[in-house]
């Protein structure tokens, strides 16, 4: 049976992975009671690990440097208690080449070089170009799902990434291209970033240092 992380750890971790989330968003993502998440975040705020920020009409939680350190300490302790460090490290190693493929596909979705401009924005009028990108994403999907399934069989918090990612890709397939890389919804790109951040936080790896 997959290990279920402590709700207080998930609350702190959710702030990092989801990026400026509300209490409710963390609770829904990890299947934890909202009041439990709220209590854990208020305690974390009192300890200087998180803070609330407001931008216009939007408010959310933000992680402090001390909170990042504390979150990584808790996740490291969890790996040691469960004996899962080797399994997660191996999964991360298999993720890296997949990450490069996905990154290249996202670049091709956004940029379509021309003879005069190698960085010309993709206006999505070249059907063959976009279909090639979609074929790459479809080939990535199966491997990504297998990786997510393996991780979620060890740590329950990795459950859900694959289904959300596939749902976004289906929308891209139907012509809703915004679901590939929009930052304001559970797009393929945003979910991929969250999954990667989950791995980095779990293993204590600085972003940008894993190739």
Phi, psi and omega in degrees: 000139181294143178287133177258121182293155177299135181305322179294323177293321179294324179298312179293317180296322181297326178298319180289311187289318186275338176070101178057048183272161168277166176301316182297322181295318177297315182299316181293316184299320185254004177065040181245145179304135184299319181296325178294317178296315180302314181298318181294321181287325176295321176295318178295324178296318179296333180270359177082020182266333177222165174213158176264138179233151178230128174237106183062234181275359187254131175236150179194179181265143177231143181272136173273170177300319179295324178293323177297316179297315181295319179299315179294323178298317181294318181291325177296318178297323178296316178298320181292320180294322185269349182069028186256005184301316182297318181295317181290322177298318179294321178295320178298319179298323178285337180287328189302310178295328177293322179297321179293320178296316180295318179299319179295321179295319179296321177298316179294332177289328184267332186232131174231100184301145173240175181297328183264340184217102181292348179244027181295138178294142177285116179269004175061029174265348178266098184300319182295321180298311181294325179294326178295319177298316181295325176295321178297316181296321178296322179289329177290326188305312183297317180293320179297317179297318178299320179294317179296318180298319180295313181295318182289343174286342177261311183235115188299335184292345177276355178290141176107334181300311186297315181296317180294319181295315179296322179297320178293319180296323177299324178291322176298318180300331181269011176099003179266074187301338181299336181284359175277316189222011179292138181274355187257015180204175179282067178282167178304315184293316181295317179296323179297316178299317180296317178298315180298316180297324178299315178296314182298316180295318182297322183262357179069035181261128178296139178299137178090355183258359185252019176076000000 
